[in-house]
Amino acid sequence: MAIPLRGNDPSLPEIPEETEVRSSADVPAYDTYPGEPLRKVDWKGRQERWREYGSENPRLNETAEKIGSAVGDMVNRAEEVRRRFVSIKRDVRQSSSSRVEEIKQRAQDRLEGWKQNARGSAEEARDRMMRRAREFRVKTRDYVAENPHHVILGIAGAAFVLGLTARIWRWQRG
């Protein structure tokens, strides 16, 4: 614990003589300074005097007005910058939400287009299959009408092969 030097302050305790006091050239010792001791400042009296000078010193008033104007301008500029920042932030949010809505609408339009294309392709494929089936039926009727004995022989041959297959299958299981 450092023991403070007493100097001109009577509220500090005396330093006993057996205590070693160190000094340095870097730290001046003011305890031997030939000045008057500090006296107590009367702040209330000073404030009253300053209030009396309020209207009598035009240079002080002019300087105070300049300082006040400069500070007011800086505050106004800062407030304007804050308002602009809030406005930009709001605009960005609105534009981003409108962009999201625009992208969403485009995606829905594309999806609807794909659905219509898929429906169209499916209907076109169904129509082609129906047309081919009709053509096959017509060709088959025409062939049967022109060559009935070939059809009867074909049916008889298929029945013979089917019967022979059933007979072999029963014989192997049996």
FIPASE-190282 format. One record per residue (C-alpha): residue in three letters; residue number from 1; x, z, y. Coordinates in pm, whole numbers, plus 50000, padded with zeros to 5 digits. Layout:
BEGIN
PT;ALA;NUM;X;Z;Y
...
***
This chain:
BEGIN
PT;MET;1;50000;50000;50000
PT;ALA;2;50142;49899;50336
PT;ILE;3;50137;50154;50611
PT;PRO;4;50035;49995;50940
PT;LEU;5;50252;50040;51246
PT;ARG;6;50102;50265;51507
PT;GLY;7;50215;50079;51817
PT;ASN;8;49981;50140;52110
PT;ASP;9;49681;50213;51890
PT;PRO;10;49617;50589;51894
PT;SER;11;49360;50559;51613
PT;LEU;12;49633;50483;51356
PT;PRO;13;49818;50775;51201
PT;GLU;14;50178;50853;51286
PT;ILE;15;50436;50715;51041
PT;PRO;16;50642;50992;50886
PT;GLU;17;51012;50961;50958
PT;GLU;18;51111;50956;50592
PT;THR;19;50914;50630;50548
PT;GLU;20;51138;50327;50563
PT;VAL;21;51008;50073;50813
PT;ARG;22;51123;49718;50766
PT;SER;23;51120;49456;51035
PT;SER;24;51199;49092;51048
PT;ALA;25;51293;48851;51321
PT;ASP;26;50996;48637;51215
PT;VAL;27;50746;48912;51283
PT;PRO;28;50781;49055;51635
PT;ALA;29;50722;49425;51691
PT;TYR;30;50471;49480;51969
PT;ASP;31;50490;49857;51966
PT;THR;32;50756;49846;52236
PT;TYR;33;50583;49581;52448
PT;PRO;34;50563;49696;52810
PT;GLY;35;50194;49627;52854
PT;GLU;36;49886;49830;52924
PT;PRO;37;49686;49950;52627
PT;LEU;38;49381;49742;52539
PT;ARG;39;49064;49850;52710
PT;LYS;40;48710;49815;52590
PT;VAL;41;48524;49498;52699
PT;ASP;42;48189;49537;52872
PT;TRP;43;47999;49245;52717
PT;LYS;44;47663;49332;52871
PT;GLY;45;47813;49331;53218
PT;ARG;46;47980;48996;53153
PT;GLN;47;47653;48844;53032
PT;GLU;48;47479;48961;53348
PT;ARG;49;47752;48807;53565
PT;TRP;50;47734;48478;53370
PT;ARG;51;47360;48468;53429
PT;GLU;52;47422;48513;53802
PT;TYR;53;47662;48215;53805
PT;GLY;54;47410;47993;53623
PT;SER;55;47290;47795;53924
PT;GLU;56;47592;47838;54153
PT;ASN;57;47849;47634;53955
PT;PRO;58;47742;47265;53951
PT;ARG;59;48054;47147;53763
PT;LEU;60;47984;47394;53484
PT;ASN;61;47621;47280;53470
PT;GLU;62;47726;46913;53471
PT;THR;63;47976;46972;53188
PT;ALA;64;47720;47168;52991
PT;GLU;65;47465;46890;53038
PT;LYS;66;47718;46630;52919
PT;ILE;67;47801;46839;52613
PT;GLY;68;47432;46900;52544
PT;SER;69;47354;46528;52582
PT;ALA;70;47639;46434;52349
PT;VAL;71;47527;46685;52087
PT;GLY;72;47164;46572;52126
PT;ASP;73;47268;46208;52084
PT;MET;74;47464;46293;51770
PT;VAL;75;47167;46484;51627
PT;ASN;76;46933;46195;51712
PT;ARG;77;47170;45945;51550
PT;ALA;78;47200;46159;51240
PT;GLU;79;46822;46189;51221
PT;GLU;80;46784;45811;51263
PT;VAL;81;47039;45751;50986
PT;ARG;82;46848;45994;50762
PT;ARG;83;46519;45814;50841
PT;ARG;84;46676;45476;50765
PT;PHE;85;46817;45609;50440
PT;VAL;86;46475;45743;50337
PT;SER;87;46316;45410;50435
PT;ILE;88;46573;45210;50237
PT;LYS;89;46528;45440;49939
PT;ARG;90;46150;45395;49956
PT;ASP;91;46188;45016;49990
PT;VAL;92;46421;45004;49690
PT;ARG;93;46175;45206;49483
PT;GLN;94;45886;44981;49587
PT;SER;95;46082;44662;49529
PT;SER;96;46207;44785;49192
PT;SER;97;45855;44880;49086
PT;SER;98;45724;44543;49208
PT;ARG;99;46006;44370;49019
PT;VAL;100;45917;44563;48707
PT;GLU;101;45554;44455;48748
PT;GLU;102;45665;44094;48806
PT;ILE;103;45885;44097;48493
PT;LYS;104;45605;44258;48295
PT;GLN;105;45361;43990;48412
PT;ARG;106;45608;43713;48322
PT;ALA;107;45658;43865;47977
PT;GLN;108;45281;43884;47924
PT;ASP;109;45245;43521;48036
PT;ARG;110;45521;43410;47797
PT;LEU;111;45372;43611;47514
PT;GLU;112;45032;43453;47579
PT;GLY;113;45197;43109;47581
PT;TRP;114;45367;43183;47248
PT;LYS;115;45040;43301;47101
PT;GLN;116;44866;42981;47212
PT;ASN;117;45150;42771;47072
PT;ALA;118;45132;42959;46741
PT;ARG;119;44753;42915;46726
PT;GLY;120;44788;42547;46807
PT;SER;121;45056;42500;46541
PT;ALA;122;44853;42689;46281
PT;GLU;123;44539;42486;46360
PT;GLU;124;44740;42164;46347
PT;ALA;125;44891;42257;46007
PT;ARG;126;44546;42353;45873
PT;ASP;127;44400;42024;45996
PT;ARG;128;44685;41828;45829
PT;MET;129;44633;42014;45501
PT;MET;130;44258;41957;45513
PT;ARG;131;44313;41587;45587
PT;ARG;132;44562;41553;45297
PT;ALA;133;44326;41738;45060
PT;ARG;134;44043;41504;45163
PT;GLU;135;44268;41201;45112
PT;PHE;136;44378;41331;44769
PT;ARG;137;44011;41384;44669
PT;VAL;138;43916;41035;44779
PT;LYS;139;44213;40880;44599
PT;THR;140;44131;41084;44287
PT;ARG;141;43764;40969;44292
PT;ASP;142;43871;40610;44341
PT;TYR;143;44119;40633;44050
PT;VAL;144;43860;40796;43822
PT;ALA;145;43607;40530;43916
PT;GLU;146;43856;40246;43849
PT;ASN;147;44023;40393;43534
PT;PRO;148;43780;40622;43351
PT;HIS;149;43938;40569;43007
PT;HIS;150;44283;40686;43136
PT;VAL;151;44125;41005;43267
PT;ILE;152;43942;41072;42938
PT;LEU;153;44264;41011;42740
PT;GLY;154;44453;41240;42977
PT;ILE;155;44197;41518;42935
PT;ALA;156;44203;41473;42554
PT;GLY;157;44581;41486;42546
PT;ALA;158;44587;41802;42759
PT;ALA;159;44326;41967;42533
PT;PHE;160;44525;41869;42219
PT;VAL;161;44849;42019;42363
PT;LEU;162;44666;42335;42470
PT;GLY;163;44505;42377;42127
PT;LEU;164;44834;42318;41946
PT;THR;165;45007;42576;42169
PT;ALA;166;44733;42833;42098
PT;ARG;167;44758;42770;41723
PT;ILE;168;45140;42817;41721
PT;TRP;169;45114;43128;41928
PT;ARG;170;44854;43284;41694
PT;TRP;171;45059;43189;41387
PT;GLN;172;45373;43361;41530
PT;ARG;173;45184;43680;41609
PT;GLY;174;45018;43691;41293
***
